[in-house]
């Protein structure tokens, strides 16, 4: 095997023995370790030969761990529907100790199942020039967002290019703010709205609309995960500047657009503008 060839995860009898005996993996609090074990088992089972004697044990272990995960996510969904979502989800907050590396982690696996939706059957519309392919904000950064931007129930939080809606959903649950997701792709907006309805989130709305045509007049916190660039971003920033002249607002960014927005003379960051971290901007006081 060459040095550049993909390597199968090292799943040995000893490791299977260890995982089978580690009943701590079945405790809800062991989320990170359980997700890592599930991912490792799934990857190995995808590549392992059907005749491999370890397959049955690995599959049984995987089923046991995924059942724990389903039960945890079902419990969180039930808490959200009963109005206890804030407490149920804040227990998973990473606090302010968030790494600035790219990628997703165990919190994305958790929220991906809590906010689960049916796969769309409809075709997704092609992107216009300047629009960026949808990627969800890593969940640890959504927790960071609501802390850094000090989002409260009195805010109207608007996600500009909300995709499948994880940011406004989690922001709504954690803060009680009125949240709006604006998304040009109607399939994404519809699925997000269906998920919000299933979780009984009545202070959350998704609108299928081009952000350039949207009503931004009620927003106090605006979030952009680099949903567009160039002329589209310029148009949206001009609209946000007009809104800032009417009332106090915060502009929150993640991804490459943060550097572009940092060049806006009418905005100032609340702290250092770091790569792969949430940045909060405030209008410059005259």
Order of alpha helices (4+ residues) and beta strands (2+ residues): alpha-alpha-alpha-alpha-alpha-alpha-beta-alpha-beta-alpha-beta-beta-alpha-beta-alpha-beta-beta
